[in-house]
């Protein structure tokens, strides 16, 4: 099973944002153990660093990003994904790009805490980490 994981899931883990970090960590472990195939957007790497740089030491962020790159595939963002994103009814353009990349990678789920931005999307199921774990059992 292929899943696309939004940046906020990784930040919940790194910053240990409760009550979200436990479910986020469980999704991460599923990818780490090869039970599901996880994808991320190329910009997720930048965003994790940018958002967490004031709360965490650079070396710990780099180690985390290295670990992510071991267990998750970076989705392709190309001309086609931009064209697809432009056709989607998603107002947050970053979310539109992520959804388009998830479609290109044939992901079955997009896992995010920000499900409201994807309310009109039907091709891929958009779920929270908590909801995904309930489905995965």
N, C-alpha and C positions, 0 to 999 in steps of 0.2 A: 504494500500500500504506500502511495506517495502522498506526502503532506507538505504544504508550504507554511512555514512558521514566520509570523510577523515579529518585527523587532521588539515590540513590547514584552513578548514572552521571555526573550533573552535578558532584557533589562530587569525584569522581575527577579530572575535568578541572581544576576550579578549584584544587584542592590538589595537582595533579600527583602523584596517588597511583600509584606504580609497583607492580606491572606493569600496572595496570588502565587508566591514563590514555590510552594509545595507542588501544586498542579503543574506549573511550568517545568519544574525539575523532573517530574515524572514523564512528561512529554519528551524532554531532552533525553532521558534515560532510554526511552523506547527507540529513539534514533541512534543513540550511542551503542545500544546492544543489537542493532540491526533488525529490530522487529518491525520497524517502519522506515521508509526512506524519506529523510527530511531535506527540504529545499529552502533556501533563503534568497532574498534579493541582494544584488551586489551592494546596494547602498546600506544594507543592514550593518555591514562591518563598520562603515564610517559613522553611522548613527549611534551604534553602541559606544564607540570611542567618544564621540562628541558629547553625548548625554551623560556618560559616566565619568568623564575625565576629572571633574571636581570632587567626586565622591570616592574615587578609587585611584590607587597608584598606577602609573603608566605600565609598569611591568606586570601587574596583576591583570590589567585589561588586555595587554598583548598575549598573555598566557591563555586567557579565556578565549580570545579571538582565534588563537592557534588551535585550541581544542574544538571550537565550533567548526573550523575549516577541516578538521579531521573527520567529523561525524555528520556534516551537512554538506550538500552540494549547493554551489552557488548557481542560481538559475540564470539562464541566458536572457539578457536584455538587449534587444536588437531592433531593427526597423519594424519588424512585424509586431513585436510586443508594444511598441509605441503606437502603431496604428490601431491595434486592438484596444489599448487603453483609451485612446481618443473616442472610440465608439461606445464605451461603457457609460452607463448612467451612475457614475460614482463621482461625487463632487471633490473629494480629496484626491488630487492627481497621483500622489505617491501610492495611495491605496489602489487606484485604478491600474497603475503599472504593476503592482504586486499581483493583483488578480489576473492581469493579462499574462504575466510570466508563469503563474500557477497553471493557467490554462495551457500554455505552450508546453509545460513540463508534464502535462496530463495528471496533475495532482487531483486526488479525490476530495481533499479537505484543505481549507485555509484556516489555520489556527491563530486566533488573535483575541485579545480582550476587547477590541474595538469593533464588535460585530455590527453596530448601527450604521457604519459607513458603507456596508455591503448589503443593505437590506433588499435591494432589487435584484441581486445576483442569484442565479439558479443553476448555472453550469457546475459550479463547485460548491460544496457545502461549506459555509463559513460558521465556525464554532469557537467557543472559548476553550481553553485547555481543560477546564472542568467538564464541559459537555463532551469533548472528544474522549476523555478518559472513560466517561460513562458509556459511550458508544463502543469503545475499543474492548471493553471487558468481555 
